[in-house]
Amino acid sequence: MDAETTASTPEPRPDRSRFAAAYRVLEDAIRGQAFPGCAFGVLAAGDVVLQDALGRFTYDADSPRVTARTVFDVASLTKVVSTTAAAMLLDQRGQLELDLPLAERLPALVAGRSAGDPARRVTLRHLLAHNSGLPGYVEFFRTARTADALLDACLKTPLEAEPGTRAEYSDPGFILLGKALETLMRENLAAWTAREIFRRLGLASTLFSPPPTARGAIPPTEIDETFRHRRIQGEVQDENAFVLGGAAGHAGLFSSVPDLLGFAGEILSAANADDRAPASIFCGKTIDLFSCRQGPEGSSRALGWDTPSGNSSSGRHFSPHSIGHLGFSGCSLWIDLDAGVTIVLLTNRTWPRRERQKIRQVRPAFHDAVREAL
């Protein structure tokens, strides 16, 4: 994290009067202990119109205050900001075949499986679309205590459905996707995305595995009483990602509101670019491809990204032509490609224990209040 670069960038002045209803939603959430603190931001018509923070790192009165630039564990936002973004760039460069069988990149997937095993039919597209047939979540870390052992267990996981027939948001799917992309990159995901995406976009606070000296400036996510038996602060909360070394296709990324608004700005620029004003990394065709719903019928999933559904966390005002994602720690990113609006909300709703679920009501209420203010 480049503190000097971050500190030198001017802060937009928060417009509390215009967004008063949105502030009330978040203030009520903090009082109701949905989370101890949050950072949030809004991008509209190419400008940052709101960037602010409320609350503290924990519920303790002497805990540090969250700022607009506080770095959070963004959990499954990793899936879009890192892994899907990498897939988008590789596809754009002609290095990724979406319909390539996963076993061609990870042959161990089919070792010992029968000729008719559905795992042989899983493609990279299936993994991105969360319709591979893999289960949603497996506690590999309970028995696999090394990265190699965990990957081996993930590769051997039986499918629960024929690929393409069932939508099931899958962490194992993105663990395998990250590893498959690394075979194309010939480099680990963390190093490749840092160089090819984060650095090129000037995302100075976005990284995997923050150094120990930076951890105290990151809100803690949990008091882990079952696995690591310590306060989790500045290291990835997700246990499978922890065993994988802190950087994985499904989780492990840390980021801030300014960086995520910058990333979203690139997506919006690409979506609206023409030959005279290309975006810096992505092109419009790439955004069109990866924002298109994939099926089966009833699934809201595009390639890597989610899209608004009937009870979406995005609320009532994001257009059908929107993409977004949530993070287990209490983070969210939604981008309306038609309206040119992005809303970022970062929290540590899992502090001190992950059972808290009030964030489910907070997210749509906050998004609605922001969109109505706009």
GUNU-243918 format. One record per atom (N, C-alpha, C, O): x, y, z. Coordinates in steps of 0.001 Angstrom, whole numbers, plus 500000, padded with zeros to 6 digits. Layout:
<pts>
XYZ ...
</pts>
This chain:
<pts>
500852498807500000 500000500000500000 500881501232500000 501760501380500849 500644502110499053 501470503308498910 500814504454499670 499981505176499123 501197504614500938 500544505612501788 500796507022501292 499927507888501400 502014507265500732 502343508615500281 501472509019499101 500962510138499040 501309508079498156 500456508369497003 499017508604497431 498355509528496959 498544507747498338 497172507867498805 496940509197499503 495915509844499288 497874509601500327 497683510813501117 497728512071500267 497153513092500644 498412512012499113 498584513207498303 497396513500497401 497311514583496821 496470512537497275 495322512719496398 494226513472497142 493853513054498239 493697514558496597 492697515340497331 491399514573497541 490953513835496662 490810514749498686 489540514118499022 488374514963498500 488364516180498685 487387514323497844 486180515083497534 485425515410498815 485351514576499717 484872516600498904 484147516993500116 482806516251500169 482012516349499234 482549515514501251 481292514770501336 480073515696501305 480031516697502020 479104515363500491 477877516155500380 476811515496501263 475938514775500779 476906515761502550 476014515099503503 474569515522503329 473666514727503589 474324516746502898 472939517188502756 472264516481501582 471122516035501698 472956516378500469 472372515718499299 472102514240499576 471097513690499125 473002513606500319 472892512164500566 472457511878502002 472844510863502582 471665512759502562 471268512640503970 470581511306504262 470836510691505297 469720510862503363 469000509609503595 469958508422503604 469789507489504389 470959508458502736 471948507383502700 472770507359503981 473064506293504521 473139508547504467 473864508618505737 473018508041506871 473536507331507733 471738508340506872 470867507827507937 470831506305507933 470851505679508993 470778505711506750 470775504245506662 472013503673507331 471920502721508106 473170504248507035 474425503734507577 474566504042509071 475053503207509834 474148505223509484 474211505559510910 473306504636511732 473682504185512813 472108504363511202 471210503435511885 471817502030511928 471665501313512917 472504501646510853 473127500321510802 474217500190511859 474340499147512501 474999501233512040 476058501193513049 475452501140514452 475916500386515307 474412501947514682 473741501908515990 473137500531516259 473134500056517395 472627499897515204 472035498562515346 473050497442515286 472681496268515276 474323497792515245 475430496839515217 475349495870514036 475623494676514166 474964496422512876 475118495657511635 476584495544511287 477019494546510712 477355496574511638 478812496618511492 479317497786512321 478568498727512581 480584497739512741 481084498839513572 481455500083512785 481453501185513333 481769499924511515 482158501071510705 482104500744509228 482008499580508840 482168501792508401 482082501569506963 482744502723506216 482838503843506719 483197502420505010 483634503432504051 482777503250502809 482377502131502490 482494504337502106 481566504245500982 481878505332499969 482478506355500299 481465505099498735 481719506066497684 480773505894496521 480210504821496305 480610506973495775 479699506988494635 480394507680493462 480975508755493609 480320507049492320 480819507616491070 479629507820490146 478849506891489935 479475509013489592 478358509304488697 478821510271487616 479466511278487905 478486509955486373 478852510804485234 480353511107485206 480767512205484834 481152510125485601 482596510270485550 483224510973486726 484445511122486766 482423511416487695 482957512145488854 482660511403490149 481611510774490287 483586511480491094 483323510978492440 482463512015493153 482940513103493476 481208511685493396 480271512634494001 480106512393495498 479522513218496200 480614511274495983 480567511009497414 481686510036497765 481883509023497094 482413510364498829 483451509475499344 483639509818500815 484133510895501149 483242508897501696 483231509230503117 483272507946503934 483359506849503383 483208508094505249 483251506957506157 482523507301507436 482363508470507786 482080506257508132 481403506397509419 481871505276510340 482242504197509879 481850505536511633 482100504493512603 483571504202512844 484455504959512442 483803503081513513 485142502699513956 485489501276513514 484654500557512965 486717500897513763 487169499552513386 486403498472514146 486061497434513581 486136498719515424 485376497786516257 484346498588517044 484238499801516863 483593497925517913 482586498609518715 483173499272519960 482437499901520721 484465499147520180 485115499781521322 485222501286521114 485514501746520009 484988502048522169 484971503506522062 486322504088521667 486376505168521079 487404503400521977 488728503915521645 489313503290520374 490495503467520077 488492502570519639 488952501952518392 489192503032517335 488512504058517356 490139502832516410 490374503827515362 489130504083514521 488319503184514296 488993505309514066 487890505656513178 488189505193511746 489326505260511279 487160504731511080 487275504404509653 487362505712508875 486662506672509198 488205505757507865 488273506908506963 487840506487505566 487650505302505289 487687507468504699 487267507171503327 488293506331502585 487973505695501581 489535506328503081 490596505578502412 491030504326503167 492030503704502810 490298503956504194 490630502744504946 490586501524504031 489674501371503219 491570500677504176 491650499433503404 490922498324504164 491109498156505369 490095497574503446 489316496475504014 489671495153503327 490147495134502192 489431494062504036 489397492740503412 488098492680502607 487011492654503184 488209492658501272 487001492741500444 486462491375500055 485519491283499269 487053490302500600 486506488951500473 486219488588499018 487131488593498191 484971488274498698 484666487780497353 484614488854496274 484379488535495108 484829490119496633 485075491085495556 486343490701494801 486557491144493672 487190489870495431 488350489286494747 487929488632493441 488644488707492442 486769487991493452 486329487242492273 486164488123491046 486371487656489926 485793489396491231 485616490271490071 486789491220489864 487217491432488729 487319491799490954 488368492810490818 489692492171490417 490515492805489757 489896490934490809 491133490233490463 490893489137489432 491358489250488297 490177488078489804 490100486884488967 489330487125487677 489823486805486595 488131487683487777 487361487956486563 488046489014485712 488076488900484487 488593490040486348 489314491066485590 490481490457484826 490747490840483687 491181489506485448 492272488819484758 491748488021483576 492342488032482498 490614487316483785 490023486556482685 489594487481481545 489760487141480374 489048488637481882 488643489616480868 489829490060480031 489743490141478806 490933490345480699 492111490839479989 492756489735479156 493199489987478035 492815488525479686 493363487409478926 492508487092477707 493032486813476628 491185487136477884 490289486908476751 490478487987475685 490519487685474492 490591489218476109 490770490335475190 492073490204474394 492155490637473245 493070489611475014 494361489412474351 494417488144473513 495438487844472895 493313487400473497 493290486172472716 493988485008473387 494346484038472720 494190485086474695 494898484046475424 493976483123476213 494443482179476852 492679483386476173 491725482614476967 490627482080476061 490002482840475321 490392480770476117 489264480150475424 488213479811476474 488412478909477288 487117480521476457 486108480338477497 485541478924477511 485190478409478573 485448478293476346 484846476965476282 485872475842476298 485567474704475943 487089476172476713 488122475162476879 487812474309478103 487524474857479167 487863472976477984 487661472134479168 488698472453480244 489887472578479950 488251472582481464 489145472883482566 490266471857482665 491391472202483027 489974470605482350 490970469537482470 492162469750481545 493230469189481792 492013470536480498 493150470808479629 494153471752480283 495330471752479922 493698472551481236 494606473412481995 495014472760483312 496127472969483793 494121471979483888 494389471314485163 494099469819485000 493041469351485423 495019469065484395 494764467641484109 494456466809485351 493789465779485251 494929467238486513 494665466473487737 493180466426488074 492742465599488874 492406467321487457 490956467330487696 490314465993487356 489374465569488028 490805465333486331 490149464106485847 490949462853486174 490557461752485787 492052463004486873 492835461829487237 492009460902488126 491502461309489172 491885459655487690 491131458682488460 489638458739488277 488921457928488863 489138459673487478 487689459755487239 487316458901486034 488134458670485143 486081458441486019 485611457612484912 485474458433483644 485464459663483688 485368457745482509 485257458429481215 483999459270481134 483967460257480397 482968458906481870 481714459646481808 481534460659482912 480469461269483012 482539460859483744 482419461788484864 482157463200484347 482862463667483453 481144463892484901 480820465238484408 481953466246484590 481953467284483928 482907465972485460 484035466890485630 484802467075484323 485424468114484108 484758466084483466 485452466182482179 484811467213481258 485425467642480281 483586467610481566 482861468546480696 482835469976481257 482229470862480654 483474470201482379 483522471545482963 484459472425482137 485585472031481832 483986473614481780 484783474569481026 485086475800481888 484522475976482967 485977476632481391 486256477883482087 485017478768482131 484802479483483109 484208478728481092 482954479491481087 482043479041482226 481437479869482906 481950477742482428 481114477231483521 481573477782484873 480751478159485709 482890477827485079 483401478332486351 483051479799486530 482613480204487607 483239480598485492 482922482020485568 481431482253485809 481051483183486520 480595481413485220 479142481576485308 478538480919486545 477326480981486752 479372480297487362 478885479602488557 477823478568488209 476839478420488933 478016477854487109 477109476754486774 477870475478486419 477427474678485595 479017475311487059 479876474162486764 479355472853487340 479757471778486894 478466472928488324 478031471738489038 478796471492490319 478453470591491084 479840472289490565 480583472177491820 479753472715492985 478884473562492780 480008472236494204 479261472748495362 479609474204495641 480610474727495151 478762474845496439 478961476251496750 480151476508497650 480897477465497443 480332475655498653 481391475902499630 481780474576500262 480925473746500570 483071474391500449 483595473202501134 484675473661502096 485534474464501731 484638473157503324 485648473518504325 486902472663504125 487232471822504960 487587472890503016 488798472124502729 489829472283503843 490575471351504145 489867473458504448 490893473780505439 490825472896506680 491793472823507438 489692472221506897 489565471373508080 490534470186508030 491004469714509065 490823469716506829 491718468559506698 492960468864505872 493977468188506025 492900469861505005 494037470213504151 494763471395504759 494221472500504787 495957471192505238 496675472248505940 497820472841505115 498555473692505614 497981472409503870 498947473026502968 498231473424501683 497157472905501379 498826474342500930 498213474799499687 498053473649498703 497014473532498054 499068472800498583 498994471682497643 497892470710498029 497165470213497169 497770470440499315 496740469512499773 495348470080499543 494427469353499170 495197471383499766 493884471991499560 493505471987498084 492368471667497739 494442472337497215 494149472307495784 493807470891495335 492892470699494535 494531469904495840 494246468517495486 492836468124495910 492123467461495157 492432468529497110 491077468226497583 490033468912496723 488979468341496442 490324470137496304 489393470875495459 489253470199494095 488149470087493562 490365469754493541 490341469074492242 489559467767492298 488973467352491298 489545467127493439 488871465832493584 487417465960494029 486735464950494197 486937467177494221 485569467377494698 484552466868493677 484603467275492516 483644466002494071 482630465515493127 481671466624492706 481323467488493511 481255466600491468 480231467536491005 478873467106491538 478615465919491738 478013468085491763 476663467818492260 475615467930491173 474450467601491397 476017468392489992 475081468534488868 475874468525487578 477080468772487574 475200468245486503 475810468302485174 476179469758484872 475365470651485105 477382470014484359 477773471391484049 476760472097483151 476292471546482155 476434473339483536 475521474160482760 474065474028483135 473228474773482626 473734473078484033 472322472823484328 471847473437485641 470641473552485861 472765473834486514 472374474370487815 473255475554488178 474479475490488061 472620476636488619 473374477791489105 473646477614490593 472719477471491391 474920477624490959 475323477479492353 476597478289492549 477670477903492084 476465479416493243 477620480270493496 478689479440494187 478453478907495271 479867479322493572 480831478321494010 482211478890494283 482885479379493376 482628478821495545 484005479143495890 484991478129495293 486004478541494729 484729476812495396 485654475868494763 485840476131493271 486934475952492735 484769476556492603 484881476870491187 485881477980490915 486642477917489950 485877479006491775 486800480120491553 488207479820492065 489173480411491583 488338478923493021 489682478455493378 490320477798492157 491473478071491824 489556476927491494 490079476237490312 490262477192489143 491222477056488384 489370478143488984 489528479126487911 490821479907488095 491570480108487138 491085480348489322 492319481081489574 493540480266489203 494480480794488607 493540478984489547 494672478127489213 494781477901487707 495886477848487167 493645477768487029 493665477599485581 494225478841484893 495002478732483944 493832480019485371 494348481256484781 495856481370485003 496573481888484147 496334480891486144 497773480949486405 498569480124485405 499717480454485108 497972479047484878 498683478272483854 498796479044482553 499713478808481766 497870479967482320 497948480823481135 498899481988481369 499636482383480465 498885482530482568 499752483657482918 501218483232483069 502138484021482856 501405481950483446 502733481446483821 503315482257484977 504508482554485039 502418482591485875 502763483433487010 501619483329488006 500503482973487628 501882483637489287 500774483562490232 499819484744490052 500198485812489573 498596484517490446 497529485492490230 497828486829490891 497574487880490302 498365486802492110 498615488041492847 499622488921492117 499399490122491964 500723488337491666 501757489126490988 501272489630489641 501545490771489268 500553488785488906 500102489164487568 499083490294487629 499183491265486879 498099490170488523 497078491220488597 497661492517489149 497238493602488752 498635492416490066 499272493636490579 499934494413489446 499840495639489387 500605493693488546 501317494370487465 500396494775486316 500474495901485826 499533493868485889 498759494071484667 497469494857484887 496923495415483936 496978494909486111 495697495588486370 495851496689487411 495629497861487104 496227496334488631 496198497317489717 497177498459489460 496819499628489603 498408498127489083 499408499179488865 499035500049487670 499199501268487717 498540499440486613 498174500203485414 497020501157485681 496925502208485046 496146500804486611 495015501663486946 495307502588488126 494443503365488532 496496502511488668 496848503373489801 496155502999491092 495883503865491923 495863501708491273 495173501247492484 496218500932493556 496594499777493752 496675501969494238 497824501856495130 497523501089496414 498447500622497081 496243500952496770 495883500291498032 495326498896497824 494876498268498782 495344498397496604 494741497104496293 495832496046496195 496743496159495373 495739495015497036 496801494016497079 496339492775497823 495359492805498566 497053491697497613 496921490500498427 497973490551499538 499030491163499384 497665489903500648 498629489710501736 499328490995502170 500525491150501931 498607491913502798 499260493132503296 500423492794504223 500360491812504963 501479493596504188 502607493324505078 502213493528506536 501283494281506825 502910492864507458 502567493003508888 502526494446509368 501736494780510250 503361495301508804 503390496707509242 502122497460508871 501843498507509456 501344496955507914 500126497636507465 498868497091508125 497797497680507982 498975495998508832 497773495313509301 496979496105510334 495753495997510381 497647496890511153 496938497648512172 496045498729511608 495165499228512310 496249499108510342 495439500135509695 494245499551508952 493536500273508251 494017498248509101 492928497538508427 491935497059509487 492355496443510467 490638497318509327 489668496851510323 489689495329510463 489771494623509459 489617494819511678 489587493366511868 488266492792511382 487243493476511374 488301491536510980 487081490898510465 486417489954511460 485204489747511414 487223489379512368 486626488327513185 487547487963514341 488764488127514251 486959487469515428 487709486747516441 487512485263516125 486452484702516400 488514484645515560 488424483257515096 488636482320516283 489729482239516842 487577481620516651 487642480733517818 487716479264517434 487741478401518312 487750478957516120 487685477556515717 488857477090514860 489109475887514789 489586477999514204 490643477570513292 492005478179513639 492942477464513995 492102479505513531 493381480145513856 493472480582515312 494563480826515827 492336480678515963 492280480996517399 492981482312517704 493831482390518591 492609483341516954 493151484675517204 492274485711516493 491389485377515706 492549486949516794 491913488079516105 492452488125514676 493662488079514456 491536488216513708 491934488250512301 491907489702511843 490842490305511710 493081490248511605 493201491651511214 494357491807510226 495506491498510540 494035492286509040 495060492506508038 495547491254507359 496503491306506585 494911490118507628 495158488877506904 493806488332506464 492784488614507090 493800487563505402 492539487138504809 491685486372505823 492185485508506543 490412486696505869 489499486008506773 489171484607506269 489108483670507064 488963484450504983 488566483169504412 489636482108504693 490804482273504340 489213481029505329 490171480018505771 490811479269504603 492008478986504632 490022478948503578 490612478259502428 491661479131501753 492722478641501366 491369480422501609 492346481341501016 493579481460501895 494693481591501387 493392481416503210 494526481475504136 495465480294503912 496682480469503841 494903479091503802 495735477905503577 496422477972502210 497519477442502033 495775478620501257 496366478775499920 497423479884499871 497905480236498794 497774480422501014 498844481413501063 498367482844501095 499176483769501013 497048483046501214 496511484400501309 496029484981500005 495366486018500000 496347484336498894 495924484832497580 495316483685496795 495985482687496528 494049483825496426 493363482763495700 492357483376494740 492105484581494769 491790482542493898 490847483045492909 489551483523493503 488846484325492890 489217483041494698 487914483352495287 487965484414496368 486948485051496640 489122484629496998 489211485552498140 490673485890498394 491581485241497873 490879486927499212 492232487298499617 492607488731499317 493623489216499814 491802489432498507 492157490786498102 491765491794499186 490744491646499857 492608492825499337 492319493972500193 492271495205499306 493063495336498372 491337496112499599 491210497305498764 490501498409499532 490122498237500690 490330499541498870 489732500731499477 488673501306498552 488587500929497383 487872502217499076 486839502872498266 487435503619497070 486947503428495956 488464504462497236 489005505163496069 489492504209494976 489290504463493789 490132503115495381 490624502161494387 489477501465493659 489528501285492442 488455501078494395 487337500371493750 486541501310492852 486022500882491821 486438502573493225 485811503550492321 486671503726491067 486141503878489967 487997503704491233 488876503798490075 488746502598489157 488730502746487935 488655501414489737 488448500201488948 487127500260488198 487065499952487008 486055500664488910 484739500773488278 484739501828487185 484076501663486161 485484502918487397 485589503944486370 486181503405485090 485768503801484000 487155502496485205 487717501847484019 486664501009483304 486576501037482076 485861500258484071 484792499450483483 483803500339482732 483415500032481605 483397501444483364 482442502354482727 483049503038481503 482371503212480491 484308503422481589 484963504045480439 485013503077479268 484764503458478124 485337501820479560 485396500823478502 484020500570477897 483883500425476683 482997500518478760 481646500250478272 481148501342477343 480325501090476463 481648502558477540 481178503688476742 482236504216475772 482051505270475164 483350503482475627 484448503965474789 484126503800473311 483387502902472907 484706504698472515 484699504505471075 486150504525470609 487067504606471426 486357504450469311 487718504379468782 488524505630469094 489754505590469082 487854506731469371 488567507980469643 488973508116471094 489891508867471423 488282507380471972 488568507525473408 488560506156474082 487679505875474896 489519505309473759 489538503968474356 489849504022475836 490542504927476301 489333503048476582 489701502921477982 491141502421478068 491707501977477070 491728502493479254 493151502189479359 493465500706479337 494567500331478936 492551499852479747 492820498406479788 491794497623478976 492154496888478057 490517497781479317 489482496954478700 488847497657477502 488924498878477363 488227496868476654 487470497427475537 485989497114475738 485618496261476545 485148497831474977 483706497695475135 483200496288474873 482285495827475556 483780495594473892 483333494233473585 483562493298474763 482774492385475008 484637493533475483 484924492705476653 483877492911477732 483406491947478337 483510494165477979 482477494451478981 481152493838478549 480448493254479373 480802493960477285 479552493378476792 479523491873477014 478518491321477461 480635491212476697 480695489754476825 480559489319478279 479773488422478585 481313489942479171 481357489478480550 480168489957481379 479963489464482488 479385490899480875 478206491369481610 476921490685481151 475838491015481634 477031489745480234 475852489050479685 475519487823480529 476385486985480780 474264487720480966 473838486562481747 474070485264480980 473935485213479757 474424484210481730 474855482959481114 473864481804481244 473940480849480470 472938481865482197 472043480732482395 472626479765483411 473757479944483863 471857478734483776 470573478349483211 469463479349483542 469693480346484227 468285479070483056 467132479944483264 466958480257484742 466953479362485587 466816481545485036 466628481979486409 467893482433487099 467822483038488169 469068482155486510 470312482592487122 470569484058486797 470317484508485680 471069484794487774 471423486196487559 472897486353487204 473362487479487026 473635485266487097 475082485330486925 475492485591485478 475023484934484549 476381486568485317 477065486777484055 478395486027484143 478489485046484881 479421486459483416 480731485829483504 481525486486484635 482084487571484473 481561485820485757 482234486361486930 481367487304487735 481341487240488964 480668488166487055 479843489196487687 478444488671487996 477975487711487385 477785489323488962 476357489134489186 475615490278488510 476214491302488180 474321490107488305 473465491161487759 472244491288488672 471953490358489425 471523492411488626 470388492583489546 469303491533489332 468972491171488203 468765491060490443 467645490121490411 466495490724491196 466572491874491628 465426489955491384 464228490500492019 464461491040493413 463870492052493791 465314490381494186 465587490831495561 467058491188495709 467688490866496717 467589491845494712 469023492109494660 469494493041495770 468757493920496217 470732492835496207 471354493751497162 471548495137496559 471782496102497287 471454495242495233 471622496539494570 470422497452494775 470496498644494476 469318496911495279 468131497727495484 467230497781494263 467267496899493405 466421498827494199 465358498896493186 465709499710491953 464945499709490988 466833500401491953 467068501402490918 468210501096489950 468410501843488992 468951500035490169 469980499669489201 469326499014487997 468456498157488146 469744499416486809 469146498906485582 469513497439485372 470467496945485974 468755496738484516 469129495350484204 470534495244483624 471176494198483721 471013496343483015 472356496364482436 473349496863483482 474059497847483275 473377496154484613 474284496470485711 475046495214486093 474576494096485880 476230495412486662 477030494291487157 477523494619488552 477720495786488891 477720493596489354 478189493836490704 478609492563491382 478616491489490781 478962492696492658 479356491532493451 479341491915494919 479422493090495275 479235490892495767 479271491063497214 480501490382497781 481098489513497146 480871490794498993 481931490130499734 481417489698501082 480676490433501734 481808488497501513 481316487911502767 481579488812503969 480792488825504915 482674489560503939 483035490425505066 482112491626505214 482169492326506225 481255491875504215 480314492980504287 480563494056503256 480175495208503453 481208493695502159 481554494658501114 480685494452499884 480152493364499667 480545495493499086 479782495370497841 480254496402496832 480748497474497182 480083496041495571 480406496894494432 479329496688493382 479122495572492905 478634497780493019 477625497717491966 477887498814490935 478166499961491286 477793498442489661 478080499345488547 476903499316487584 476594498271487011 476252500444487403 475147500558486444 475739501026485118 476111502191484976 475824500124484155 476470500427482883 475650501385482038 476212502093481203 474335501431482230 473481502366481491 473536503766482096 473688504754481378 473413503844483410 473356505151484075 474735505738484344 474849506923484658 475780504928484226 477119505419484526 477323505693486003 477998506653486376 476736504841486854 476784505036488310 477440503821488968 477148502678488616 478317504083489914 478927503035490735 478725503374492204 478864504531492602 478396502368493011 478315502532494457 479170501456495114 479022500267494833 480066501893495994 480921500990496757 480582501133498237 480464502248498746 480427500015498918 480223500002500361 481155498955500958 481075497777500607 482037499380501858 482972498478502520 482699498480504020 482673499538504648 482499497310504587 482275497168506018 483006495924506524 483507495121505737 483056495779507842 483508494525508455 482362493973509292 482459493857510514 481271493636508604 480045493213509285 480254491906510067 479426491560510910 481350491177509799 481586489915510504 482247490105511871 482456489133512596 482578491356512230 483183491584513546 482117491635514636 481104492308514447 482299490955515765 483405490047516039 483136488618515617 484022487765515675 481873488352515180 481527486995514743 480696487088513470 479923488026513274 480874486109512627 480335486179511266 478837485922511165 478271486036510078 478185485580512263 476756485254512175 475875486474511905 474728486311511490 476370487671512126 475553488878511947 475101489003510494 475923488894509584 473805489230510262 473257489271508904 472468490544508605 471783490609507584 472548491552509468 471781492773509236 472212493494507965 471466494325507448 473393493193507457 473872493804506218 472910493551505060 472858494334504111 472157492470505135 471229492138504038 470146493198503865 469693493445502747 469734493817504949 468750494886504847 469423496231504545 468833497094503895 470646496396505015 471342497671504848 471694497936503386 471483499040502884 472225496933502711 472717497157501344 471647497727500410 471868498795499840 470500497069500225 469517497630499284 468986498983499738 468726499847498900 468817499191501042 468327500485501531 469336501587501231 468954502685500825 470613501305501427 471658502283501134 471714502584499638 471784503748499243 471684501552498814 471739501766497359 470530502560496878 470667503446496034 469355502252497403 468158502995497003 468275504473497399 467925505355496615 468761504735498599 468871506113499068 469861506903498205 469627508071497892 470962506260497827 471944506943496979 471350507221495602 471449508337495091 470737506212495010 470195506421493659 469089507464493657 468972508225492697 468292507519494683 467236508529494755 467832509922494939 467279510901494439 468951510019495649 469620511310495799 470204511787494462 470261512985494186 470635510828493644 471202511184492347 470121511598491343 470436511929490200 
</pts>
